[in-house]
């Protein structure tokens, strides 16, 4: 399958971007359309520890408890549309016929019943786990110990054949180098691990996912750099955290967006994954719908852009919550209420033609809360997208350009006195700009440089990336 690189922006200006609307809406599932004028709540969940003890207990947890609770609460609250997301646990990818198939089929059967009886638009995203281990081999035939590359692809096929409406994955290519780079705050290493190696791995993986989706008449959604940029974001943390500077995390997010874009370049239609905070950047480039998480995902983690990230979303998610009882019902019912009412607010704003006002309120709330929030504000996300498309055919140069653009945006706003940075953050920002600017303009020279510099990184094997 040919990969269509993005060399121009789908939006003419950042102001064209707003929540609930995309250039290329997507229809799938049971009466579901995303990106055509309505924000859809997307409820994500995890089974309780021990539910995986056997296939039947896992099926019961996912279908009879979690899915039924969600659908009952959606009808009770009068929500017209809901998307479920099932992030597959290890057992479901390791033995998909045994563990995943009954869950996938059972969820879809129950959803069909509620759709027929209540006329509620429903869909389900199945996000497949990526169990591949860099030290064992990321490609078929390399992992003689676990056969994880083969199991990964097979688990996607099982989901598509048995009831998935939307396929996603949190792929991990390049993570072994990226983790090494995060701990050392080495922006060159991050660019190599995620911007370059990660993009190569996705260009191998995503054409297969798109083919499986087309074969089964379902949608290939998108990827996320949860394994990389979210690790960086979590380590940077908030105002009490000092593990890595937040300026470093912000620039890694910009670089990661060039990698996440590859899924759509391979033919995925969107919507992409909620935990990809880089969504505003890739949406600005491609015009495809995105799912986002923020203030209603604090059941899973904290962030510094809980309102801002809703600015251009097409689905609004809770990230994930373990199934358990709360005072107001089960956990999935309570968090569905939170994301469902937030989506209702956005949709009402659209009906009253106040959507851009609400978008700007979301954005202004968190614009200066952190460097990462600042570069993801939709006007800056658009500028980073422009930098990527100017070098769209070169996976190295575009990732480098994304990083430099983000760093310069932060630097300019800091000098203007609007974005406050600590001395630690300022020092790191200067180092990032110096290091990125010093890199060669030729991909081959950059790769040669990095293969020598990172040859002793634990678990890194150039053969995983055909290098």
C-alpha positions as CSV (number, residue, x, y, z in Angstrom):
1,X,0.0,0.0,0.0
2,X,1.3,3.4,-1.0
3,X,1.9,5.9,1.8
4,X,0.4,9.3,1.1
5,X,2.6,11.9,2.9
6,X,1.0,15.2,3.9
7,X,2.7,18.1,2.2
8,X,0.0,20.7,2.7
9,X,-2.5,21.6,5.4
10,X,-6.2,20.5,5.0
11,X,-7.3,23.6,6.9
12,X,-6.8,27.1,5.5
13,X,-6.3,28.7,8.9
14,X,-6.4,27.6,12.6
15,X,-9.7,29.4,13.2
16,X,-11.4,26.8,10.9
17,X,-10.8,24.2,13.5
18,X,-13.4,23.6,16.2
19,X,-14.7,20.7,18.3
20,X,-17.2,18.4,16.6
21,X,-16.3,19.2,13.1
22,X,-13.6,17.7,10.8
23,X,-12.9,18.0,7.1
24,X,-13.5,14.3,6.7
25,X,-16.2,12.9,8.9
26,X,-16.4,9.2,9.4
27,X,-19.4,6.9,9.7
28,X,-19.3,3.4,11.2
29,X,-20.9,1.2,13.8
30,X,-24.6,1.4,14.6
31,X,-25.7,4.8,13.3
32,X,-22.5,6.5,14.4
33,X,-21.0,9.5,12.6
34,X,-18.0,11.4,14.0
35,X,-16.8,14.8,13.0
36,X,-20.0,16.0,11.3
37,X,-21.2,18.5,13.8
38,X,-21.6,16.5,17.0
39,X,-19.1,15.6,19.8
40,X,-19.5,12.0,20.9
41,X,-18.6,10.8,24.4
42,X,-16.1,7.9,24.3
43,X,-16.1,5.8,27.5
44,X,-13.0,3.7,28.2
45,X,-12.7,1.1,30.9
46,X,-10.6,-1.7,32.4
47,X,-11.6,-5.0,34.1
48,X,-10.9,-5.6,37.7
49,X,-7.8,-7.6,38.7
50,X,-8.7,-11.3,38.6
51,X,-11.3,-11.0,36.0
52,X,-8.8,-12.4,33.5
53,X,-8.6,-15.7,35.5
54,X,-10.5,-17.5,32.7
55,X,-12.2,-16.6,29.4
56,X,-15.7,-16.7,30.8
57,X,-15.0,-14.5,33.8
58,X,-13.4,-12.0,31.5
59,X,-16.4,-12.1,29.1
60,X,-18.8,-11.6,32.0
61,X,-16.8,-8.6,33.3
62,X,-16.7,-6.9,29.9
63,X,-20.1,-7.8,28.6
64,X,-22.5,-8.5,31.4
65,X,-21.2,-5.8,33.8
66,X,-19.2,-3.1,32.0
67,X,-21.0,-2.8,28.7
68,X,-24.4,-3.3,30.2
69,X,-23.8,-0.7,32.8
70,X,-22.6,1.8,30.2
71,X,-25.6,1.3,27.9
72,X,-28.1,1.4,30.8
73,X,-26.7,4.7,32.1
74,X,-26.6,6.2,28.5
75,X,-30.3,5.5,28.1
76,X,-31.1,6.6,31.6
77,X,-29.4,10.0,31.0
78,X,-30.8,10.4,27.6
79,X,-27.5,10.6,25.7
80,X,-28.2,10.2,22.0
81,X,-24.8,8.7,21.1
82,X,-22.0,6.9,22.9
83,X,-18.8,5.2,21.8
84,X,-17.1,2.5,23.9
85,X,-13.4,1.8,23.8
86,X,-12.0,-1.5,24.9
87,X,-8.3,-1.4,25.4
88,X,-7.3,-5.0,25.2
89,X,-5.4,-6.5,28.1
90,X,-2.4,-8.9,27.7
91,X,-4.4,-12.1,27.7
92,X,-6.6,-10.8,24.8
93,X,-3.6,-10.3,22.5
94,X,-1.6,-13.3,23.7
95,X,-4.6,-15.7,23.1
96,X,-7.1,-13.7,21.1
97,X,-9.3,-16.7,20.0
98,X,-9.7,-17.8,23.6
99,X,-9.9,-14.5,25.5
100,X,-10.7,-11.7,23.0
101,X,-13.2,-13.3,20.6
102,X,-16.0,-13.9,23.2
103,X,-15.6,-10.4,24.6
104,X,-15.6,-8.6,21.2
105,X,-18.6,-10.6,19.9
106,X,-20.5,-10.3,23.2
107,X,-20.1,-6.6,23.4
108,X,-21.3,-6.1,19.9
109,X,-24.3,-8.4,20.4
110,X,-25.5,-6.4,23.4
111,X,-24.9,-3.1,21.7
112,X,-27.0,-4.2,18.8
113,X,-29.8,-5.1,21.2
114,X,-29.8,-1.6,22.7
115,X,-29.5,0.1,19.3
116,X,-32.6,-1.8,18.1
117,X,-34.6,-1.1,21.2
118,X,-33.6,2.4,22.0
119,X,-32.4,4.0,18.7
120,X,-29.2,5.2,20.3
121,X,-26.2,5.6,18.0
122,X,-23.5,3.2,19.2
123,X,-20.0,2.2,18.2
124,X,-17.0,0.5,19.8
125,X,-13.3,1.0,19.3
126,X,-11.0,-1.9,20.0
127,X,-7.5,-0.8,20.9
128,X,-5.2,-3.7,20.5
129,X,-2.2,-4.1,22.8
130,X,1.3,-4.0,21.3
131,X,3.1,-6.7,23.2
132,X,6.2,-6.7,21.0
133,X,9.5,-6.6,22.7
134,X,12.4,-4.7,21.1
135,X,14.9,-7.1,22.6
136,X,13.2,-10.1,21.0
137,X,12.3,-8.5,17.7
138,X,9.5,-6.3,16.4
139,X,9.0,-8.0,13.0
140,X,7.5,-11.5,12.2
141,X,10.1,-14.3,12.3
142,X,12.3,-12.4,14.8
143,X,10.7,-13.3,18.1
144,X,11.3,-17.0,18.5
145,X,10.4,-16.9,22.2
146,X,6.9,-15.4,22.2
147,X,5.9,-14.7,18.6
148,X,4.5,-11.4,19.7
149,X,4.7,-9.7,16.3
150,X,2.5,-12.4,14.8
151,X,0.2,-12.4,17.8
152,X,-0.2,-8.6,17.5
153,X,-1.4,-8.9,13.9
154,X,-3.6,-11.9,14.7
155,X,-5.3,-10.1,17.6
156,X,-6.2,-7.2,15.2
157,X,-7.8,-9.7,12.8
158,X,-9.8,-11.4,15.6
159,X,-11.2,-8.0,16.7
160,X,-12.1,-6.9,13.2
161,X,-13.8,-10.2,12.4
162,X,-15.9,-10.4,15.5
163,X,-17.5,-7.0,16.1
164,X,-15.0,-4.1,16.3
165,X,-16.2,-0.9,14.5
166,X,-12.9,0.9,14.9
167,X,-9.4,-0.4,15.2
168,X,-6.6,1.4,17.0
169,X,-3.3,0.5,18.7
170,X,-0.8,2.1,21.0
171,X,2.3,1.0,19.1
172,X,5.7,1.1,20.8
173,X,8.3,1.3,18.0
174,X,11.3,3.3,19.0
175,X,10.4,3.3,22.7
176,X,13.6,1.6,23.7
177,X,15.6,4.6,22.4
178,X,13.0,7.2,23.5
179,X,13.1,5.9,27.1
180,X,16.8,6.2,27.2
181,X,16.6,9.7,25.8
182,X,14.0,10.9,28.3
183,X,16.1,9.8,31.3
184,X,19.0,11.8,29.9
185,X,16.9,14.7,28.5
186,X,18.6,14.0,25.1
187,X,16.4,15.6,22.4
188,X,18.5,14.1,19.6
189,X,17.9,10.6,21.0
190,X,14.1,11.3,21.3
191,X,14.0,12.6,17.7
192,X,15.7,9.4,16.6
193,X,13.6,7.1,18.7
194,X,10.1,8.5,18.1
195,X,10.4,10.8,15.2
196,X,12.5,8.5,13.0
197,X,12.4,4.9,14.3
198,X,8.8,5.2,15.5
199,X,7.7,6.5,12.1
200,X,9.5,3.6,10.3
201,X,7.7,1.0,12.6
202,X,4.3,2.6,12.0
203,X,4.9,2.5,8.2
204,X,5.3,-1.2,8.6
205,X,2.4,-1.8,11.0
206,X,-0.4,0.5,9.8
207,X,-0.8,-0.7,6.2
208,X,-1.6,-4.1,7.7
209,X,-4.2,-2.7,10.1
210,X,-5.8,-0.7,7.2
211,X,-5.9,-3.8,5.0
212,X,-7.5,-5.8,7.9
213,X,-10.1,-3.1,8.4
214,X,-11.0,-2.9,4.7
215,X,-11.3,-6.6,4.4
216,X,-13.8,-6.7,7.3
217,X,-15.6,-3.5,6.3
218,X,-14.7,-1.6,9.5
219,X,-12.6,1.5,10.2
220,X,-8.9,1.9,11.0
221,X,-8.9,4.8,13.4
222,X,-5.4,5.8,14.4
223,X,-2.4,5.5,16.7
224,X,-1.1,7.5,19.7
225,X,2.3,8.1,21.1
226,X,1.1,7.2,24.6
227,X,4.2,5.0,25.0
228,X,6.5,7.9,24.3
229,X,5.2,11.4,24.6
230,X,2.8,10.6,27.4
231,X,5.7,9.0,29.4
232,X,7.6,12.3,28.9
233,X,4.5,14.3,29.9
234,X,3.9,12.2,33.1
235,X,7.5,12.5,34.1
236,X,7.5,16.3,33.6
237,X,4.3,16.3,35.8
238,X,3.0,19.4,37.5
239,X,4.4,22.2,39.6
240,X,5.6,19.9,42.4
241,X,7.5,17.6,40.0
242,X,11.1,18.0,39.1
243,X,12.0,14.8,37.2
244,X,12.4,16.4,33.7
245,X,11.7,20.0,32.6
246,X,8.3,20.7,31.1
247,X,9.9,22.4,28.1
248,X,11.5,19.0,27.2
249,X,8.1,17.3,27.4
250,X,6.5,20.0,25.2
251,X,9.0,19.6,22.4
252,X,8.8,15.8,22.6
253,X,5.1,16.1,22.0
254,X,5.6,18.2,18.9
255,X,8.1,15.7,17.5
256,X,5.7,12.8,18.3
257,X,2.9,14.3,16.2
258,X,5.0,13.7,13.1
259,X,5.0,10.0,14.0
260,X,1.3,9.7,14.9
261,X,0.5,11.2,11.5
262,X,1.8,8.1,9.8
263,X,-1.3,6.0,10.6
264,X,-3.4,8.4,8.6
265,X,-0.8,8.5,5.8
266,X,-1.2,4.8,5.5
267,X,-4.9,5.1,5.0
268,X,-6.5,5.1,8.4
269,X,-9.6,7.3,8.5
270,X,-9.7,8.4,12.1
271,X,-10.8,9.1,14.6
272,X,-7.5,8.7,16.3
273,X,-6.8,7.7,19.9
274,X,-7.8,9.8,22.9
275,X,-4.5,9.6,24.8
276,X,-2.7,11.2,21.9
277,X,-2.5,14.7,23.2
278,X,-0.9,15.6,19.8
279,X,-4.4,15.3,18.3
280,X,-4.8,19.1,17.5
281,X,-1.6,19.0,15.5
282,X,-2.5,16.0,13.3
283,X,-6.1,17.2,12.9
284,X,-4.8,20.6,11.7
285,X,-2.7,18.7,9.1
286,X,-5.1,16.0,7.9
287,X,-8.6,17.3,8.7
288,X,-9.6,13.9,10.2
289,X,-11.5,13.5,13.4
290,X,-9.8,13.1,16.7
291,X,-10.6,11.8,20.1
292,X,-9.2,13.7,23.1
293,X,-9.0,13.3,26.9
294,X,-8.5,16.0,29.5
295,X,-10.2,17.0,32.7
296,X,-12.5,14.0,32.6
297,X,-9.6,11.6,32.5
298,X,-8.3,12.3,36.0
299,X,-9.6,8.9,37.0
300,X,-6.5,7.7,35.1
301,X,-3.9,10.6,35.3
302,X,-3.5,14.3,35.8
303,X,-2.5,16.8,33.1
304,X,-2.0,20.5,32.7
305,X,-4.4,21.1,29.8
306,X,-7.7,19.6,31.0
307,X,-9.9,22.2,29.3
308,X,-7.7,23.3,26.5
309,X,-7.4,19.9,24.9
310,X,-11.2,19.8,24.3
311,X,-10.9,22.8,21.9
312,X,-10.9,20.7,18.6
313,X,-12.0,17.3,19.7
314,X,-14.6,15.1,17.9
315,X,-14.9,12.5,20.7
316,X,-14.4,13.3,24.4
317,X,-13.0,10.5,26.5
318,X,-12.2,9.6,30.1
319,X,-9.0,7.8,29.2
320,X,-9.7,4.7,31.3
321,X,-11.2,3.7,34.6
322,X,-11.1,0.4,36.4
323,X,-14.6,-1.1,36.8
324,X,-15.7,-0.8,40.5
325,X,-18.6,0.6,42.5
326,X,-18.9,4.3,43.3
327,X,-21.6,6.1,45.3
328,X,-23.4,7.1,42.0
329,X,-23.3,3.7,40.4
330,X,-20.4,1.8,38.8
331,X,-17.3,3.7,37.8
332,X,-18.1,3.5,34.1
333,X,-21.5,4.9,34.7
334,X,-20.2,7.8,36.8
335,X,-17.5,8.7,34.3
336,X,-19.9,8.3,31.3
337,X,-22.0,11.0,33.0
338,X,-19.0,13.4,33.2
339,X,-18.0,13.0,29.6
340,X,-21.5,12.8,28.3
341,X,-22.6,16.1,29.9
342,X,-19.4,17.8,28.7
343,X,-20.1,16.6,25.1
344,X,-23.7,17.9,25.6
345,X,-22.3,21.3,26.5
346,X,-20.2,21.4,23.4
347,X,-23.1,20.3,21.2
348,X,-25.4,22.9,22.7
349,X,-22.8,25.5,22.0
350,X,-22.8,24.4,18.4
351,X,-26.5,24.6,18.2
352,X,-26.5,28.1,19.6
353,X,-23.6,29.1,17.3
354,X,-21.3,29.7,20.3
355,X,-18.9,26.9,19.6
356,X,-15.9,29.0,18.7
357,X,-16.5,31.1,21.9
358,X,-16.5,27.9,24.0
359,X,-13.5,26.6,22.0
360,X,-11.6,29.8,22.9
361,X,-12.6,29.6,26.5
362,X,-11.3,26.1,26.7
363,X,-8.1,27.1,25.2
364,X,-7.6,30.3,27.2
365,X,-8.1,28.5,30.5
366,X,-4.9,26.4,30.1
367,X,-2.9,28.2,27.4
368,X,-0.2,29.4,29.9
369,X,-0.5,26.6,32.4
370,X,2.4,24.7,30.9
371,X,4.7,24.8,27.8
372,X,3.0,21.7,26.5
373,X,-0.5,23.2,26.8
374,X,0.8,26.3,25.0
375,X,2.2,24.5,22.0
376,X,-1.1,22.5,21.7
377,X,-3.3,25.6,21.7
378,X,-5.0,25.3,18.3
379,X,-3.2,28.3,16.8
380,X,0.2,26.9,17.7
381,X,-0.8,23.4,16.8
382,X,-1.5,24.7,13.3
383,X,2.0,26.3,13.1
384,X,3.6,23.1,14.1
385,X,1.5,21.3,11.5
386,X,2.7,23.8,8.9
387,X,6.3,23.0,9.8
388,X,5.7,19.3,9.4
389,X,4.0,19.6,6.0
390,X,6.8,21.8,4.6
391,X,9.0,18.7,5.0
392,X,6.2,16.2,4.6
393,X,8.1,13.6,2.5
394,X,11.1,13.4,4.9
395,X,10.2,11.7,8.2
396,X,13.4,13.0,9.8
397,X,13.3,16.6,8.7
398,X,9.6,17.0,9.5
399,X,10.0,15.7,13.0
400,X,13.0,17.9,13.5
401,X,11.0,20.9,12.2
402,X,8.2,20.2,14.5
403,X,10.5,20.2,17.5
404,X,12.3,23.4,16.5
405,X,9.0,25.2,15.8
406,X,7.6,24.2,19.2
407,X,10.8,25.3,20.9
408,X,10.8,28.7,19.2
409,X,7.2,29.3,20.0
410,X,7.8,28.7,23.6
411,X,11.0,30.8,23.5
412,X,9.2,33.8,21.9
413,X,6.2,33.7,24.4
414,X,8.6,33.4,27.3
415,X,10.6,36.4,26.1
416,X,7.3,38.3,25.8
417,X,6.6,37.6,29.4
418,X,3.4,35.7,28.8
419,X,4.6,32.1,29.4
420,X,6.5,31.8,32.7
421,X,9.3,29.3,32.8
422,X,11.6,28.3,35.6
423,X,15.4,28.7,35.2
424,X,15.6,24.9,34.7
425,X,13.0,25.0,32.0
426,X,14.7,28.0,30.3
427,X,18.1,26.2,30.4
428,X,16.6,23.1,28.9
429,X,14.8,25.1,26.1
430,X,18.1,26.8,25.1
431,X,19.8,23.4,25.0
432,X,17.0,21.9,22.9
433,X,17.2,24.7,20.3
434,X,21.0,24.4,20.2
435,X,21.0,20.6,19.8
436,X,18.2,20.5,17.2
437,X,19.8,23.3,15.2
438,X,23.1,21.6,15.1
439,X,21.7,18.4,13.5
440,X,22.5,17.7,9.9
441,X,20.0,18.5,7.1
442,X,20.5,15.1,5.4
443,X,18.6,12.0,6.7
444,X,21.5,9.7,6.0
445,X,24.0,11.7,8.0
446,X,21.5,11.9,10.9
447,X,20.9,8.2,10.9
448,X,24.7,7.4,10.7
449,X,25.3,9.7,13.6
450,X,22.6,8.1,15.7
451,X,23.5,4.5,14.9
452,X,26.9,5.2,16.3
453,X,25.7,7.3,19.3
454,X,23.0,4.8,20.4
455,X,24.5,1.5,19.4
456,X,24.9,0.4,23.0
457,X,21.4,1.4,24.1
458,X,19.8,-1.6,25.8
459,X,17.4,-3.5,23.6
460,X,18.0,-1.3,20.5
461,X,18.4,-3.5,17.4
462,X,18.6,-1.6,14.1
463,X,17.2,-4.8,12.4
464,X,13.8,-4.0,13.9
465,X,13.7,-1.0,11.6
466,X,15.4,-2.5,8.5
467,X,18.5,-0.4,9.3
